[in-house]
Amino acid sequence: MRASGLVKEMEDREKRGCGGLQFKYLAGLAAMVGAVTLVVIASGRLDSKTRAALAGAICALGLVVTIGFLIVFVQQYHDAQND
């Protein structure tokens, strides 16, 4: 009887959206805010040429990641069409 009550309580929590999932989002948001803060502080101490090079590197990295995701998406779509 005790185990079924615990399972029911866990299912109720899942339906309400309580639990570790909210904590994960909060921790991720805090990490992103911290990273942006560090970037702003660090970039304030760089000269303009170094800032431009860093911005170019970040944009290139974003482009590579985006293209990688697109390639994976197209491959999965192609594999799903062939099955």
C-alpha positions as CSV (number, residue, x, y, z in Angstrom):
1,M,0.0,0.0,0.0
2,R,2.8,2.4,0.8
3,A,4.5,2.0,-2.5
4,S,1.4,2.7,-4.5
5,G,0.8,5.9,-2.5
6,L,4.3,7.0,-3.3
7,V,3.8,6.2,-7.0
8,K,0.5,8.2,-7.0
9,E,2.2,11.1,-5.3
10,M,5.0,11.1,-7.9
11,E,2.5,11.0,-10.7
12,D,0.6,13.9,-9.2
13,R,3.8,15.9,-9.0
14,E,4.6,15.1,-12.6
15,K,1.2,16.3,-13.7
16,R,1.6,19.6,-11.8
17,G,5.0,20.2,-13.2
18,C,6.8,20.1,-9.8
19,G,10.2,18.5,-9.3
20,G,13.7,18.7,-10.7
21,L,12.8,19.9,-14.1
22,Q,12.1,23.4,-12.9
23,F,15.4,23.4,-11.0
24,K,17.3,22.3,-14.2
25,Y,15.8,25.3,-16.1
26,L,16.7,27.7,-13.2
27,A,20.2,26.3,-13.0
28,G,20.6,26.7,-16.8
29,L,19.4,30.2,-16.7
30,A,21.7,31.1,-13.9
31,A,24.6,29.6,-15.8
32,M,23.8,31.6,-18.9
33,V,23.5,34.8,-16.9
34,G,26.8,34.2,-15.3
35,A,28.5,33.4,-18.6
36,V,27.1,36.6,-20.2
37,T,28.3,38.6,-17.2
38,L,31.8,37.2,-17.5
39,V,31.9,37.9,-21.2
40,V,30.8,41.5,-20.7
41,I,33.4,42.1,-18.0
42,A,36.1,40.5,-20.0
43,S,35.3,42.2,-23.3
44,G,35.4,45.6,-21.5
45,R,39.1,45.1,-21.0
46,L,39.9,44.2,-24.6
47,D,40.9,46.6,-27.4
48,S,38.7,47.0,-30.5
49,K,40.7,44.6,-32.8
50,T,40.7,41.8,-30.2
51,R,36.9,42.3,-29.7
52,A,36.3,42.1,-33.4
53,A,38.3,38.9,-33.7
54,L,36.5,37.4,-30.7
55,A,33.1,38.4,-32.2
56,G,34.1,36.8,-35.5
57,A,35.1,33.6,-33.8
58,I,31.8,33.4,-31.9
59,C,29.8,34.0,-35.1
60,A,31.8,31.4,-36.9
61,L,31.2,28.9,-34.1
62,G,27.5,29.7,-34.2
63,L,27.4,29.1,-37.9
64,V,29.2,25.8,-37.6
65,V,26.9,24.5,-34.9
66,T,23.8,25.6,-36.9
67,I,25.0,23.9,-40.0
68,G,25.8,20.8,-38.0
69,F,22.3,20.7,-36.6
70,L,20.8,21.2,-40.1
71,I,22.9,18.3,-41.4
72,V,21.7,16.0,-38.6
73,F,18.1,17.1,-39.2
74,V,18.3,16.4,-42.9
75,Q,19.9,13.0,-42.4
76,Q,17.2,12.0,-39.9
77,Y,14.5,13.2,-42.3
78,H,16.1,11.3,-45.2
79,D,16.4,8.1,-43.1
80,A,12.8,8.4,-42.0
81,Q,11.7,8.7,-45.7
82,N,13.6,5.6,-46.7
83,D,12.2,3.4,-43.9
